[in-house]
Structures are given as structure tokens and as C-alpha cells.
């Protein structure tokens, strides 16, 4: 599955119709959630049937396409399933009991309620909301895909306008020549990551760089009268700047993950729980600004796409243990150099990256070819590669950001 996104161009009447459709989606989702709370033993199919009941009782809900109403009910059911999964897995802390949605920003259609123009440069929504024909602005070519391959169509509202997303069912796997290298990554706040060869990637700190400008826009919002058009404009300006920062962070993680995966056959990284790490109020802003989760998400995606191995290891004591002799050398966060009595002296993050790679190799049990044979039997020896690794791609611009 891949997601193709296009900027939607229309008039004010069409944008108002999209907003009305989004409000209807929120109403159906919250109504289905209330129905589940009031009736024990409700299933996913019962919520889909209840969305049809809402369409009969409320004319504005009947104006929305039936598949869009079903998608709204499925949103409520996904939040219910996530809550029960957290309970069954005994996730520490709050389990995420489903809440009523306050802000909704999208409406999703399935394989009906829309159609393309003959040149596939526009899309027409045929329900009674009055959205009509929207022009699509983007770099992807939709004519390459058959309409049956498009499983979902979603209209998303953002601070800088409206977008149309297409969920396309295609095979995204590509074959690459093996590089014969393996690498361990230790993410941090000083540097974005340090690998097991000692190479570091600088931390861009997008939010910290634009924080002064964000405070300026935030002050402008507070100075405007509540409910006025000037306040809405100020809020939109603030939202656009936040959107710009989030896009920069996501694009940086995607390009960097693609470079790392293409340059190595095995990539080991820490299995961090970023949500728990962000509970440290002194470091929460810097941790969220780093975007470790986005980086891991894209590495796993490109690992699947290019047929590379990605291994998440337990991060416990990777910074404290000596990568040479295994002795525990306790150090605080302020101590940036690892110095062991065996004579090993490395940067703290470099030492942790080597430990991460060793732990991944001992877990996976690879040989020098880095190929997993599910039918193999017996014990496999782990080979730790030395300094003769192929150099990674140095520039992010050498890799395409597309999926």
C-alpha cells in the first residue's frame, strides 16, 4: 500500500461543503461511540448498521455517502479495539479509553462516492454534500493505476488548504544488491544518531530553530479578540508555521532512513519508548523535536521495501557496558566519553552503537552474508564486521524522498 497526496483546488462553496462533510463524520463517529457505551456487546457490524440508522434520523447525515458513514463508524471501532488491546497487553498507565472527538480534519470514502475525470487530473464527489469537482495538483501520475487499485480516498483539511489522499494497493518491494555491511545506530539529542563506525549525523532541531518565530505568532493570537476574523487569521498563520516544522521533521527522517537502509544489509537500533522518555519535563521538548519515532517508522518501511533486515534491541545498559570487554562503567548523562580500565576510550554514543550492533547480531544470528534462512538448523556464528564497511551515502539529496 502507498499513499498518494494531492493539493485540492476548488472554490469557497466547495470548501464549505468539505467542512460540512467533516462535521458529519465527527457526529457519526461520536454517536457510534455513545451507542457502544450504552449497549454492551456491540460489534463492528452493529456500528455499521447504526450509521445507517443515523442517516434515516438525520437528513444531514443522509447527505453523506454510505461508505463514508461506514468509515466514520470504523474510526470509532478502531479506538475501541485499541483500548481493549492495551488492556489485554497490560500496557502500564492509562489504557486509552475511547473519547469523543473534538477536532476532526478528514472525511474518508471507500470505492464509491467519487470518480475521476477522463484525464485523471480532477476528482468528482457525487454525494449530496455538494463538494463536486476538485482539481488535483501534484507530481504523481494517477493514470498508471487502475481504479480498482485505489481502496480509499480521503479529503484532509490542513492549515494551508485541503488535500486529497489515495490509498493504492501496489507492490512496493524493490530488489537491491547486497552491500555486505551491518550497522548499529544510537539516537541522541546532541547528534541525531551515531553509528557503530563512529559516524555522526547532526540534529537539525527544527522546532528549536523556529521557536522564537512561533512565540511571535502565538502572541499575535492572544492579542486578537476571540471570535473575530483577525484572530482566525492569526491562528491560521500559527498553524501554517507548525505545519512547516512538522513537514521538515518528517522529510528529514524519511530521507535519512532511506539512505541508511540502502547503504546497509542490517540496521540495528534501540527499541525506545519515546512516550515514556518524553515524561522527563526537562528533555521532553528536545525529545519530541528530534523525531526518533518518525525515523524508526521510515526505517522499518524502507527495510520492508528494499528487503533489508531491521532489528530493534533492548536499550538497557547499551551506554553503560564497555563495547570492548563488557565491563559496566557507570556514567551520568553529562559524561560524554566512555573510558574503561581495559583501555577502551570512545565517545559515549559510539560505544552504545557498537553494543547495539553486537546485541542485534547475537539475537539474529547472522553470518557474513546477512541472509536469514528460515529452514536452517543448528547454531549460527555471529560475525562482527570491522572498519572495512562500505561508506554510507553522504548527502540526503542523493536519494529520492518518494516511497
Long-range contacts (C-beta under 8 A, 24 or more apart in sequence): 1-151, 1-167, 1-168, 1-169, 1-170, 1-172, 2-167, 2-168, 2-170, 2-172, 2-403, 3-165, 3-166, 3-167, 3-168, 3-403, 4-138, 4-140, 4-142, 4-165, 4-166, 4-168, 5-138, 5-156, 5-163, 5-164, 5-165, 5-166, 6-136, 6-137, 6-138, 6-140, 6-163, 6-164, 6-165, 6-166, 7-136, 7-137, 7-138, 7-161, 7-162, 7-163, 8-134, 8-135, 8-136, 8-137, 8-155, 8-161, 8-162, 8-163, 8-164, 9-134, 9-135, 9-136, 9-137, 10-131, 10-132, 10-133, 10-134, 10-135, 10-162, 13-130, 14-130, 14-131, 14-132, 14-134, 15-162, 17-129, 17-130, 17-131, 17-132, 18-107, 18-129, 18-131, 18-155, 18-157, 18-162, 19-157, 20-60, 20-129, 21-64, 21-68, 21-107, 21-127, 21-129, 21-131, 21-155, 22-104, 22-105, 22-106, 22-107, 22-155, 22-157, 23-104, 24-60, 24-61, 24-63, 24-64, 24-72, 24-107, 24-129, 25-64, 25-68, 25-71, 25-72, 25-75, 25-104, 25-106, 25-107, 25-108, 26-72, 26-101, 26-104, 27-54, 27-58, 27-61, 28-54, 28-61, 28-64, 28-69, 28-72, 28-73, 29-72, 29-73, 29-75, 29-76, 29-101, 29-104, 30-76, 30-100, 30-101, 32-72, 32-73, 32-76, 32-77, 33-76, 33-79, 33-80, 33-98, 33-100, 34-100, 36-76, 36-80, 36-98, 44-73, 44-74, 44-77, 47-73, 47-74, 47-76, 47-77, 48-73, 48-74, 62-128, 63-127, 63-128, 63-129, 64-107, 64-127, 64-128, 64-129, 65-109, 65-112, 65-113, 65-125, 65-126, 65-127, 66-112, 66-113, 67-109, 67-110, 67-111, 67-112, 67-113, 68-107, 68-108, 68-109, 68-110, 68-113, 68-127, 70-110, 71-108, 71-109, 71-110, 71-152, 72-108, 105-156, 105-157, 105-158, 106-154, 106-155, 106-156, 106-157, 107-154, 107-155, 108-152, 108-153, 108-154, 108-155, 109-152, 109-153, 109-154, 110-151, 110-152, 110-153, 111-147, 111-148, 111-150, 111-151, 114-153, 116-142, 116-147, 119-143, 123-153, 123-164, 131-155, 134-162, 134-164, 136-164, 142-166, 145-170, 158-239, 158-243, 159-236, 159-239, 159-240, 159-242, 159-243, 160-240, 160-243, 172-304, 172-305, 172-403, 173-304, 173-305, 173-306, 173-307, 174-305, 174-306, 174-307, 175-306, 175-307, 176-262, 176-306, 176-307, 176-308, 178-265, 178-369, 178-370, 178-371, 179-263, 179-264, 179-265, 179-390, 180-265, 180-368, 180-369, 180-370, 180-390, 181-263, 181-264, 181-265, 181-266, 181-385, 181-389, 181-390, 182-264, 182-265, 182-266, 182-267, 182-268, 182-357, 182-360, 182-361, 182-366, 182-370, 182-385, 183-260, 183-263, 183-264, 183-266, 183-267, 183-268, 183-357, 183-389, 183-392, 184-267, 184-268, 184-269, 184-353, 184-354, 184-355, 184-356, 184-357, 184-358, 184-360, 185-260, 185-267, 185-268, 185-269, 185-270, 185-353, 185-356, 186-270, 186-318, 186-319, 186-349, 186-350, 186-352, 186-353, 186-356, 187-269, 187-270, 187-272, 187-290, 187-292, 187-295, 188-349, 189-283, 189-286, 189-287, 189-290, 190-336, 190-349, 191-349, 192-256, 192-290, 192-295, 193-295, 193-353, 194-347, 194-349, 194-350, 194-352, 194-353, 195-353, 195-392, 196-350, 196-353, 196-354, 196-356, 196-357, 197-387, 197-389, 198-346, 198-347, 198-350, 199-392, 200-349, 201-256, 203-290, 204-248, 204-249, 204-252, 205-286, 205-289, 205-290, 206-245, 206-248, 206-249, 206-252, 206-289, 207-245, 207-249, 207-285, 207-288, 207-289, 208-285, 208-286, 208-289, 210-241, 210-244, 210-245, 213-241, 214-238, 214-241, 214-242, 214-245, 217-241, 249-289, 249-291, 249-294, 250-291, 250-294, 251-401, 252-291, 252-396, 253-291, 253-294, 253-295, 253-297, 253-298, 254-294, 254-298, 254-401, 255-396, 255-399, 255-401, 256-295, 256-298, 256-396, 257-295, 257-298, 257-299, 257-301, 257-302, 258-298, 258-302, 258-399, 258-400, 258-401, 259-392, 259-393, 259-396, 259-398, 259-399, 260-299, 260-392, 261-299, 261-302, 261-303, 261-306, 261-308, 261-310, 262-302, 262-306, 262-393, 262-399, 263-390, 263-391, 263-392, 263-393, 264-308, 264-392, 265-308, 265-309, 265-370, 266-308, 266-309, 266-310, 266-311, 266-360, 266-361, 266-364, 266-366, 266-370, 267-299, 267-303, 267-308, 267-309, 267-310, 267-311, 268-310, 268-311, 268-312, 268-313, 268-356, 268-357, 268-359, 268-360, 268-361, 269-296, 269-299, 269-310, 269-311, 269-312, 269-313, 269-356, 270-312, 270-313, 270-315, 270-318, 270-356, 271-312, 271-313, 271-314, 271-315, 272-296, 272-315, 301-403, 305-403, 309-364, 309-366, 309-370, 309-372, 311-360, 311-363, 311-364, 313-356, 313-359, 313-360, 313-363, 314-359, 315-356, 317-355, 318-352, 318-355, 318-356, 318-359, 319-348, 319-349, 319-351, 319-352, 319-355, 321-355, 322-351, 323-351, 323-354, 323-355, 323-358, 357-384, 358-382, 358-384
